[in-house]
Amino acid sequence: MELRQLEYFIAVAEERNFTRAAERVHISQSGVSAQIRQLERELGAELFERHTRTVTLTVAGKAALEHARAALAASNAVKQAVGEVTGLIQGRLTVGMVIGCTVTPLFDALAAFHRAHPGVEISLLEGNSDWLAESVRTGTIDLALIGTETGEHDGLHTMTITRERLVAAVPPGHPLADRERVTLDELTAYPIVCMPEGTGLRAVFDRACAARDRRPVIAFQASAGDAVADLAARGLGVGILSESMAAHHRDRLAARVIDDVDQPAMLALVWKNTHNPAVREALAHSRKAFAPRTVQA
């Protein structure tokens, strides 16, 4: 039994799909499948029930999962302990980033970290904010940049990067384009283009609508701010964006602050394990990279 087999087993268990697990661990799907089959032969039991598009843990798989996580955690702890003594940080750092987020300072931080600690393997995963936060809680991801409506997340440390008001983005000639500000009542009279559930910006918008008993018609959803802007620019609905996201499209969209949505959409770094020296170093580089700039949420 090898540690990499346990890593692949955990990835398949959490992703519930061999293809996504293979993308996560950066090898072919056939490679993951072969290693899982070998692990099952060594254990004398099937770990997964295989369906057409998904897999689920068997009773044996459920029994093995926490022990597999503990084994990997112990292996990483050994590397960290040696690194603390020698000053050489090794191992792996898994970073998460919200889908469609243009965050040059994060890339600058990762590049600086890599130069300082070339022995650490860095991987970057994209997902919606809810999934990223939960992945940090379970230890799948070490550090994540998420969109959020709150500066606090249960069980996680948080560093807020930006706080921005929501805006309604419309093309020239739209009835709302002539207003300096708009209200929820005014904009929800039109179809809405926004990010999907599970994103911080959508959570702020949904909470504000619920507080005022507004039920907007969500015509289109897109995970990337640029896609929301593209749809709004073509007159398919009122785009809901943050101020900095809309600023990138000022040549074709008028951005109007939503007057009665006071809660800002935030961009934040979240992490859990402060004992991991790689996480501590990545945070230090992130603080330096983000400090002097404003980023796109």
RALIN-V711758 format. One record per residue. RES is the residue in three letters. SS is DSSP state (hx for helix, st for strand, lp for the rest). Layout:
res={RES:RES}
ss={SS:SS}
//
This chain:
res={MET:GLU:LEU:ARG:GLN:LEU:GLU:TYR:PHE:ILE:ALA:VAL:ALA:GLU:GLU:ARG:ASN:PHE:THR:ARG:ALA:ALA:GLU:ARG:VAL:HIS:ILE:SER:GLN:SER:GLY:VAL:SER:ALA:GLN:ILE:ARG:GLN:LEU:GLU:ARG:GLU:LEU:GLY:ALA:GLU:LEU:PHE:GLU:ARG:HIS:THR:ARG:THR:VAL:THR:LEU:THR:VAL:ALA:GLY:LYS:ALA:ALA:LEU:GLU:HIS:ALA:ARG:ALA:ALA:LEU:ALA:ALA:SER:ASN:ALA:VAL:LYS:GLN:ALA:VAL:GLY:GLU:VAL:THR:GLY:LEU:ILE:GLN:GLY:ARG:LEU:THR:VAL:GLY:MET:VAL:ILE:GLY:CYS:THR:VAL:THR:PRO:LEU:PHE:ASP:ALA:LEU:ALA:ALA:PHE:HIS:ARG:ALA:HIS:PRO:GLY:VAL:GLU:ILE:SER:LEU:LEU:GLU:GLY:ASN:SER:ASP:TRP:LEU:ALA:GLU:SER:VAL:ARG:THR:GLY:THR:ILE:ASP:LEU:ALA:LEU:ILE:GLY:THR:GLU:THR:GLY:GLU:HIS:ASP:GLY:LEU:HIS:THR:MET:THR:ILE:THR:ARG:GLU:ARG:LEU:VAL:ALA:ALA:VAL:PRO:PRO:GLY:HIS:PRO:LEU:ALA:ASP:ARG:GLU:ARG:VAL:THR:LEU:ASP:GLU:LEU:THR:ALA:TYR:PRO:ILE:VAL:CYS:MET:PRO:GLU:GLY:THR:GLY:LEU:ARG:ALA:VAL:PHE:ASP:ARG:ALA:CYS:ALA:ALA:ARG:ASP:ARG:ARG:PRO:VAL:ILE:ALA:PHE:GLN:ALA:SER:ALA:GLY:ASP:ALA:VAL:ALA:ASP:LEU:ALA:ALA:ARG:GLY:LEU:GLY:VAL:GLY:ILE:LEU:SER:GLU:SER:MET:ALA:ALA:HIS:HIS:ARG:ASP:ARG:LEU:ALA:ALA:ARG:VAL:ILE:ASP:ASP:VAL:ASP:GLN:PRO:ALA:MET:LEU:ALA:LEU:VAL:TRP:LYS:ASN:THR:HIS:ASN:PRO:ALA:VAL:ARG:GLU:ALA:LEU:ALA:HIS:SER:ARG:LYS:ALA:PHE:ALA:PRO:ARG:THR:VAL:GLN:ALA}
ss={lp:lp:hx:hx:hx:hx:hx:hx:hx:hx:hx:hx:hx:hx:hx:lp:lp:hx:hx:hx:hx:hx:hx:hx:hx:lp:lp:lp:hx:hx:hx:hx:hx:hx:hx:hx:hx:hx:hx:hx:hx:hx:hx:lp:lp:lp:lp:st:st:st:lp:lp:lp:lp:st:st:st:lp:hx:hx:hx:hx:hx:hx:hx:hx:hx:hx:hx:hx:hx:hx:hx:hx:hx:hx:hx:hx:hx:hx:hx:hx:hx:hx:hx:hx:lp:lp:lp:lp:st:st:st:st:st:st:st:st:lp:lp:lp:lp:lp:hx:hx:hx:hx:hx:hx:hx:hx:hx:hx:hx:hx:hx:lp:lp:lp:st:st:st:st:st:st:st:st:lp:hx:hx:hx:hx:hx:hx:hx:hx:hx:hx:lp:lp:lp:lp:st:st:st:st:st:st:lp:lp:lp:lp:st:lp:lp:st:st:st:st:st:st:st:st:st:lp:st:st:st:st:st:lp:lp:lp:lp:hx:hx:hx:hx:lp:lp:st:st:lp:hx:hx:hx:hx:lp:lp:lp:lp:st:st:st:lp:lp:lp:lp:lp:hx:hx:hx:hx:hx:hx:hx:hx:hx:hx:hx:hx:lp:lp:lp:lp:lp:lp:st:st:st:st:lp:lp:lp:hx:hx:hx:hx:hx:hx:hx:hx:hx:lp:lp:lp:lp:st:st:st:st:st:hx:hx:hx:hx:hx:lp:lp:lp:lp:lp:lp:st:st:st:st:st:lp:lp:lp:lp:lp:lp:st:st:st:st:st:st:st:lp:lp:lp:lp:lp:hx:hx:hx:hx:hx:hx:hx:hx:hx:hx:hx:hx:hx:hx:hx:lp:lp:lp:lp:lp:lp}
//
